[in-house]
Amino acid sequence: MQSLVISIMGKDKPGLVDALAKCVYKHEGNWQGSSFAHMAGMFTGFVEVHVSNDNKQSLIDALDAIKDMSVQSVAVGSSEKSNNTKLTVDVMGNDKTGIVQELTSVLNQFNLNILTFASHCESAPNWGSLIFKAKAEIAVPDGFDDGALQEALESLANDLVVDITAKR
């Protein structure tokens, strides 16, 4: 079996995921996991599929032929499971230009791998300004000092609230 990671993007409309799922099923692929999102009228996401070596190329060709969406696929080797601990980092504060770059820069300074990252802005009740919220799952080495990370993130702005929890 070969693992493929498939990414898609297209103008949002009903049936995009179904077209992808039918293509994977037709080529005897096993859908392992996926993540999709709608943003600014576009639909995007990615899927991990296991497929036999015999069906891999025909699946890739069929994916490339799907209309109304951009599809890319990458064959990946077996991934090694790491013993790293996973932490969830929740951040909330007043929105400002560059906040994502500042957050990711701190994570990079600690040499941490971002596994997932989601962010959005919402109206702040009673203030009329925007509140930035982000949630990241990061891999950290065993024995990592999450207190130092929290301190570094909170030092980015005096209104930034950071909550770090171990993911089980």
N, C-alpha and C positions, 0 to 999 in steps of 0.2 A: 504494500500500500504506500502511496505517495501522498504527502500533505500538500495541499494548495491553499494559499491565501488569496482570496479574490476580493478586489475592491471595485465598487460601482459608484457611479454618479450620473444623475440625469434629472431633467425637469420633473418635479414631483407629479405623479398621477397614479391612480389605482392600477395595480397589477405588476408593478416593477419587481417586487420580491417574489411574486408568484412565477413570473417568467424565469427568474434566476433559479428558483427551487425546482421548477419543471426541468430545466436544462440539467441541473445536477442529478436529479432523479433518473432522467433518461439515460445518463451516462454512468449509472450505477455508483454515483458518489454518495458518501455518507456525510451529511451536514453535521459538523461537530460543534460549531458555535458561531454566533454572529452578533453584530452591533450595527444598528442603523439609526439615522437621525434625519430630520427635516430642518432645513435652515435656509432662509431667504428664498423660498420657492424651489429649492433644490433638494433632492433626496440623495443621500450618500451613506455608505457603510462598507462593511467588510465581513467576509465569511471564511471560516476554515472548513475545508472539505477534505476527506480522505477518499482517494480514488485509486483503483488498481493501475499499475504501470501500463497495462494494455489499453485502458480507457482514458489515460491522462491527456494525450494529445488531442483526441477527438472531443473531449470536454473543453479543453482550451479553445479549440477552433469554434465550437458551438457558442461558447461564451463571447468570443470576439464578434460573432455574427448577430448577437442580440441587438435589436434596433432600439433607438431612443435612449440608450444609456452608454456611457463610456465604461468599459470593463477592462480591468487588468488582472492578471493572475501571476503569481510567483510560486514556484515549487520550492518547498523548504525541506531541509533534512529533519531528522528527529531532534526535537528540542530536549536539551538536558534539563532536568529538574534541579533547581538550585535550592540550597538550604536557607536562602535569604528569608528574613522576616518581612512581612508586608505590613505597612502602616497606611492608614487612611488619614489624610490631611484635609480638614475643612477650613476654609478661609472666608471671612466676610469683612467688608469694609467699604468706605466710600469709593466709588469708581473714579479712576483717574487714568489718563493716558500712560501706558507703559507698565501697568500693574502686572500683567501676565509675564512680561519680560523680567521684571524684578523677582517675581516668585520663582520662575524657572531658573534664573541665575543663581539664587540661593541654593536650590536643589542641586544644581550643577556644581557649586562650590563644595558641597558635601559629597560629590561624586555618586549621586543617587540616580537610580533608573526609574523614570516615570512609566508606570504600567497602564494607567488610565488617567485621563484628565478631562473634566467637564466644567464649563463655566457659563455664567449668564449674568445679566444685569436686570434688576427689577426696581420699580419705584419704591423709594423709602417712605413709609407711612409718616405723615405729618411733616415731612421735610421738603418734598418736591424735587429731591435730587435722586440720583441712581445709586443703588447699593450693588456692589460686585460680590458675587458668590462663586466659589470654586471648590471642587472636590477632586482630590488626586489620590490614587493608590500608588504607593512607591515601594520599591524593594530596597531593603537596607540590610547590611551585613549583621550577623548575630552580634549582640552586645552593643549595638548602635546607641548613641546618646541622643534620644529624641528631645530631651530638654534643650540641648544646644541648638537643635534645628528650630524648635519652637521660638526660642529667644531670637535667633537670626531672622526668622520670618516676621515676628512681631515688631522688630526694630525697623522694618520698612516704612511703617506709618503708625502714628500714635492711635489711630482709630481701628487698626487691623485686629480682628479677633481670629485666633488660630486654635483649632482643636485637633490634637493628634491622638489617634487610637490604634492599638494593635488590631490587625485583621485576623480573624480566626477562620 
